[in-house]
Amino acid sequence: MDIFNNQESKGQSANGVNNNKTEGSQNNASGEKQAQLISSDLQSNLDMLHTRLGKSPDIVIRRLGDPADGMNRNSQQFALVYVDGLVNGASVNELIAELSKQTERDMNKLQNGEKFYQFLKNHALAAGGVTETDQEDKVLLSIFNGNVVVLVDGCATSLLADMAGGNLRSVEEPSSQTVIRGPKDGFTESLRTNTSLIRRKIKSPDLRIDAKVIGTQTKTNIAVVYLKGVAKEEIVQEIHRRLDSIQIDGVLEGAYIEEFIQDAKITVFPTMINTERPDAASAGILEGQVVIIVDGSPFVLLMPVTFFKFFQSSEDYYQRYDISTFLRMIRYVSFLVSMLLPSLYIAITTFHQEMLPTTLLIGLAAQRDGVPFPALLEALLMEMTFEVLREAGVRMPRVIGPAISIVGALVLGQAAVQAGLVSGAMVIVVSFTAIANFVIPAINMAIAARLTRFLLMLLGATLGLFGIISGLMFLLIHMASLRSFGFPYMAPLAPLSYNSLKDIFIRVPWWKMNTRPEAATDNIARQENAGQSNPSDHPSNS
């Protein structure tokens, strides 16, 4: 059953359960507009739909029970309304055929609109989930959610049959977060498919999926997924509060939500992780994180997070712990290289030549002898050239994009050196910096490293190593001040927590990882009697 339509048909809101009559009386008391109810006359309801929806060709209104269709002249009239392309066409055709047979056979017993309505609700509709509502806005929203709305003449309530379908992308391997060993399934643009992928991995009755609708025009369905008893209740409530405060006409991707609910509004460092891997989202839920799924986007948001989460890959937990630790250390080194290497080159060649060996210094001086630009301008020229090539490779057709970017980088780099615009050493520095940037698993953290790189280059060109160190201190202070839904961004280093260090710079074996990180959960026990003894000490292994 569709969780969103089920909630709406019962008159539930994000904050609790509201009866329709109570809601109407409250609206009258506060001066707000009361919800418009549908009529008991079928023709009036169809006229309302024509008025609200216009004459769009994808809106299908199938009227049944009309004597003009060859049925009994005493037949009860009703209509099916749906959007072509948002429903399963075969199921709708089967439903219409079955309704025609059953209503023709049992019509003598069902001459009253209310009786006929109950007959359809309890016997005739064979859909997976059937709910009901008497409000115009909810009828319209249900139509656009892919439901078939059944309107009965003489009844002021409509039935909402869940028959969502249409052309949807199948579950495929994620394109942005590939692994050598591990699951190959990825999220799609269908919210219901995404929740089912998490359900397949976490078969616990404590898994909660809270539904919301955001966007006055798009009416985008949002799902908040967490594990009750593991995720902190105050964090879950804070997420709900921030989502409820969003007032926007449309939400087309999770980035809309991210910018509204993040703690720090002005920072280059991300405070939420986005992933299209169900195993990564499930692992975060098991550690106490909360997942936000946006209908229409294959990327989900995980929160709260720490800085070190962005250097952890799903494959770290599928490989041996020693291999995973080695790869994780490479990622940290690559992050520092992508931020610092160009600025260090500029600072050393400009202010601190005595730090270089004599042979290397003579070689660099010979290369820069014919270069007319200072080191900073030379580095900025190469960096901007590489950024343009990177963006062109992304935007160009997928078949020729990689080839153009690689050939362009080689040709332009070689031509720039031969023309004397840049030195060969600068080409090496910029190229290795770009390669190191690709090692970072999270693309949003890689972009943060790219942006801070330019700031450090300016500081290195003006103040030397003193400027670089000052810039790093400022970044550390800024990162220590950040919060992700109230939790320190630099935890477990600041504040220090020894129990959570086992999965930060190194990845200890699974039999030693007996507690969850303390970032987002009060229930830190992950496994019982784990880590108390080495498995190799077991009598069966001796």
N, C-alpha and C positions, 0 to 999 in steps of 0.2 A: 504494500500500500504506500502511496506517495505520502511521505511524512509531512510535506508542506500543505497539501490539500487537506490532509486529515486534521492538521492543527487548525486550519482556517475554518473548516466546516463546523468545528465545535466552538468557534468564537473565541479561540485562545489568542493571547497576545504573548509578547516576549516576556512579560513580567508575571504572567499567571493566567488563570482562566476567568474570562469575563462572559457572563450571559448576555445575549443580544439585547434583551429587554433592559437589563441593568445598564448596559452601555448606552442605549438610546436615551434613557432617563438622565444619565450623567451628562451626556452631550447637551441635552436640553437645558440642564441646570447651569452648565458653564457657557451656554450661548453658542456652542459649536453646532455644525450641521449634522443632522441625524442621518444615519445610513439609509439610502434609498432601497426599499424592498421591491421585489418583483411582484407582478400582478397575478391574479388567479386566471386571467383571460389569456389564452395562448396567443392570440393575434396581437394583443397589446405588448406582450413580451417580445414577440418577433419584430414589431415596429420599433421597440426600444433598442434592440440589437442592431437593426438597420441604421438607426439614428446615431448610436454610439460608435459603430464600427464602419459606417459608410458602406460603399459598394465594392469593397475589396474582393478580388476574384478568388483569393485563397480561403475566405470565410464560407464554409459550406453549411447551409441550413436545409436539412432533410425533413420534410413534413410528412408524417404517416397517419393513417387512420382516416384520411379524407375520402368521402364517398366517390370523389372524382377519380380516385386511384383504383376503383373497382372493388372496394371493400364494402362491408355492410353499412347501409346508410345510418345505422345507429352506432357505428363504431366510435370508440373514444379517440379523440384526436390528440396527438402529441408530436413533438419535433425533436430532432437530434441536431446539435450545433457543435461544430469542431473546425479546426484550422487544418487545411490540407497541407501535409508535409510535417506536421508536428505529432500526428497520430499514426498508429499502425493501420494502414489501409486495409489489409486482409482481415484484421480483427473487427474493424468497423463494418465491413461488408457482411461478415458472418453474424455480427450483432443485429444488423438491420434485417437480414433474412430470418433469423431466429425470432426476433420481435414480431415480425409480420405473421409468422406461423402461430405463435402462441397467442397473440392478441386476437387473431381471427377465430381461433378455436375456443377461447375462453371469454369472448366478448359478451355473450348473453348474461354472464354472471357478474360482469364488471361495468355496469352502466353509470357508476358514480366516479367522479374524478379522484376522490381521495382513495377509494378502493382500488382503482386502477393504478394509482401511484404506489400504493403498498404492494400491489402485485408485481409491478416492475422492480421495485426495490428488493423484494425478498425472493423472487423466483425468476423473473425474466432476464435480468441483467447478469451476464456471466463474466463480467470483467473482474480483474484481479482485486480491485478495491473500489468500493462505491461509498461516497459520502454525500452529504446534502447541505444545502444552504438556501436562504431566502433573501440574500442581499445581491443587488445588481453588480456592485464592484467585485465581489468574490466570484460571481458567475463569469465575469469578463476575465479576471485573473486566472481562473481555472481553465478557460478556453486557451489562453496563451501559454499555459503550463503543459498543454498537450492532452487535456482531458476532453471527453465527449460529454456535453451537457444535455440532459434530457429534460424537456419542459412539457408538462402535462396540462391540457386544458381543464380548468376547474380546480387547479391546485396551485397554491401560492408558494410552493417549495420546489426546488429543482434538484435533480440527481446529477452527481459528478462521477462519471465512470472513468477510471484510470486506464487509458489505452495509449499512453505516450509511446512514440516510436519515431519513424522517419529515418532519414539518412544520418547516421552518426559514425564517427571515426572509431574503428576497432581498437582494442588494447594492443599497443605496440611497444617495442623497446624504446626507452627514453633516449632522445637525441642529444640532450645537453649534459647528461650525467651517466655516461657509460661505464660499465665495469667488466672485468675479465671473468671474474667468478662471482656469481650471485644471481638473483632473480632478474628476468628480462622484461617483466611487465611494467607498464608506465601508466600514469593517470591520463585520462582523456578530457574532452570538453563537457562530458555528461556528468552532472553532479551525482546522479544515482549510481552510475558505474563506479565513480571514485569512492563513494561510501561503501559499496560492495567489495571493492578491492581491499579496503581496510578491514572490513568484517571477515573476509577470508583469512586474514592473518591473525586477527585478535578475536578469538571466539569466546569472548567473556561477556557475561550478562552485565558487567559493570561498565562496558563501553557505552558512552552517552553521545547522542547526536542531537544537538539542539538546532532548531530551524529558525531562520530569520529571512526577512525580505527587505532589501535595501534598494533605493532608487525610485523616485516618484514616477519616472517614465519607464525605465527598463524593468522594474519589479524583479530584480535579480535575486535568486534564491541563494542563501548562504547557509552553510552547515558548520557548526562549532563542535568539534569532536575531541573528546578527552576521556580518560579512564577515571571513573569515580573511585575515590579512596586513595588514588595515587597523585593526581593533580591537586594542587592547593586550591581549596574552595575560594579563597579570596582573589586568587589570580583569575579563576573562571568568572567570578562575578565582575571583576574589573574589566575583563574583555567584553562581557555582555553590556556593561555600562557604556563603554566607548563605542561599541557597534550601534547601540540604540541612539547615540547622540549624533550619528552621521546624518546629515541632511544634504542630499545631492540628487540631481535628476537622473543619473545613470551610473551603473557600475559595470564595466566591460571586462575588467581583469583584476586580479588580486592586488596589483600595485595601487589601485584606487583606495582599497581598504588599508593597505600598509601605511600610506602617507597620512591617513586620518588618525590612526590609532597608535602610532609609534610614540615613544616617550620624547626623544630628542627630535625637534623639528628641523634643526640646522646642524647637520653633521655628515661627513662623507662616509662614516662607518655604518654599515647596516645593523639594525637591532632586531631583525627578524630574518629567518631563513626561509627561502622558497625552494621547493623541490618538486620534481615530477615523478619521484620514485615512491611507490607505496610502501616498500620495506623501510625506507628512511623515515617516512611519516609514522609508520607503526612503531619503529624503534623509539622515536621521540615521544610518542604517546605512552609507551611503557616506562619511560623515564620521568613522566610527569608533565611533559609539554602539552600544549593545547594546539590543535590543528584547525585552521580555517579553510574551508573549501568554498570556492566561488564557482557557481554554475557558469559554464562557458570558458573556463580556463583550465589547462592541464597542470598548472602550477598551484600548489597549496602552500600556505604560510604556517610556520612553526614558531611558537613563542612560549615562554621567554627563552632567550638564548644568551650565551656568553661569547666573548671574542674567540675563544679556542674552539667553539663548535664549528666555525667556518673552515677549519683545517682538518676536520674529520670526514672521511669518506665511508660510504656503506661497505666498501670492499675491505676496509680495515678490520672488520669483524668477521669476514669470511676467509681471510688469509691467516697464516700462523702469526702469533703475537710478535715474534722477533722481526718478521718481514714487515708487518704493519708498523712497528715502531720505527724501523729504518725509513720507510716511505714517509711517515709523518714528519720525521726530522728534516727530510729533504724539502717538504712543503714549507716548514718554518724558515729554512735557509733561503728558499726561493722567494718567499715573501720579503725578507730583508733585502735580498739582492735586487728585486724589482723596484724597491723604494729607494735604495741607497747607492747603487753602483754608479749611475750617471753623476750624482751630486758629489760622490767621493772622487771620481775622476776629475771633475771640474775643480774641486777644492785643492786637490794635490797638485795638479799641473799648473794651477794659478798661484797658489800661496805656499805650498809645502813641498817644493821639489826635492828638498833634502831627505824626504822620506823614501824616495825611490832609489834603487841601486843605480850606480853610475852608468852601466851599460844600457839599462832600460831607459834611463833619462835621456841619454844621447840619442837612442833610437826614436823616442817620442818627439824630441826636439827636431830631429831631421824630418820626420813626417809632417810636423806642423810648420816647417820652414816656409812652405809656399801657400799655407792656408791664410786667407785675408781676414778671417773672423776670429773673435775671441772664443774661448772654449764654451762659454755659456750659449752664445748665439749658434755655434756649431752644433751643440747638443740639442738645442731647441729645434733647429732646422731638421735634424735627423729624426727626432722624436715625433714632430708633427708630420713628417713624411710617412713614417711608419704607421701613425694613427690613421692617416688618410687611406693608406693601403689596406689596413685592417678593416676599416669601415666599408671600403669599396668591395673587399672580398665577401663581406656579409651581405651587402645589398645586391650584388650582381647575381645573375642566375647561378643556381647551385652547380651546374655542370662546368662552367668556366670560371667561377669565382676563385676557387683555390689556386688554379693555374695562373690566373692574372696576378693575384697577390704575391705568389712566390716568384714568378718571373719579374714582376715589377720591382720587388725588393732587391733581387739580384742585379738586375740591369741598372736601376737607379743608384744602388750603392756603389757598384763598380764605376759607373759613369761619374758620380760625384767625386770619387777618389781621384780618377784620372784627370778630371777638370780642375782639381785643386781646391774644391769647395770645402771638403771635409777631409780629415785624416783617416787612415785605415784603422787606427786604434779606436777612434770614435765609432766607426761602423761596427766593430766587434763589440764594444761596450753596449751600444743600443740594441744590437741583435740579441745578445745574451740576456739583456734585461727583459726584452719582449718574450723570449722563450721561457724565462723564469716566471713571468707573470701568468703564463698558461698553466703552470703546475698547480696553482691554487684551485682547490675543488669548487669553491663558491664564486660564481662570476661577479656577484655584487661586491665581495671582498677584494677580488682582483681589480675591479674598477676603482675601489677606494685606494689601493696601492698606486694605481696609475695617476690619480689626481694628486696625492701627496708627494709623488715623485717630482712634479713640477715645482711645488713649494720648496722642497729641499734643494732642488737645483738652483733656485734663486738665492737661497740662504748660503749655499756653498760658494756661489760666485761672488757674493758680497762680503761674507764674513769668514769664509774658509770652514775648517773643521769646527770652530767655535759656533758658527751659525748652524751647522748640521746638528751638533749636539743640543743646541738650544731648541731647534725645531723638534727633535725627538723628545725632549723633556716636555715641551708643550703638548705634543701628541699623547704622551703617556698620561699627563694630567687630565687632558680632555677625555681620554678613554676611561680613566678611573672615575670620572664624574658622570659617565653615561649610565643609564638604567634601561633595562628591558622589562617593562611591566613591573617596575619597582625593584627588580633584582639587579645587583651590581654587575656591570658589563665585564669586568676583569676577574670575576670570581672563577676559580677558587684561589687565585693568587692575591687578590685584594678585594675583600678580606681573605686571609689565608685559611684554607681548610685542607688538612692533610688527607682526610678520607676521600676527597674527590680528586686528588692528584694522580690517581692510578690510571686515568684515561685522558690526560691532558697532553703532555709531551711524549709519553710512552703509552703503550697499550698493554696492560698486564694480561696474563692468561685469563680465560673465562672462569676457571675455577677459583681465581683470586678476586674476581669482580663481584663480590657478594653484596655490595651496597649500590644503590642508585646515587647519581649526583645530587647534591643537596640544593641545586638551583631552583627546582620548581616543585618539590615534593616534600611532604612531611613523613611519608612512608618510604624510608630509605632501604628497607630490607628487600633485596632482589632475590636471594636464594638462601636456603637454610643449610647450615653446616658446610658452607663452601669456603674454601680458602684456609681451612684449619690445618690441612695437611696436603702435601704434594701428592698428586695421583701416582707418581712413580714409587711412593712408599707403600702403596697398597700391597697386601700379601700376594694377590694374584699376579702382580707384576714382578715379583722378586724371584 
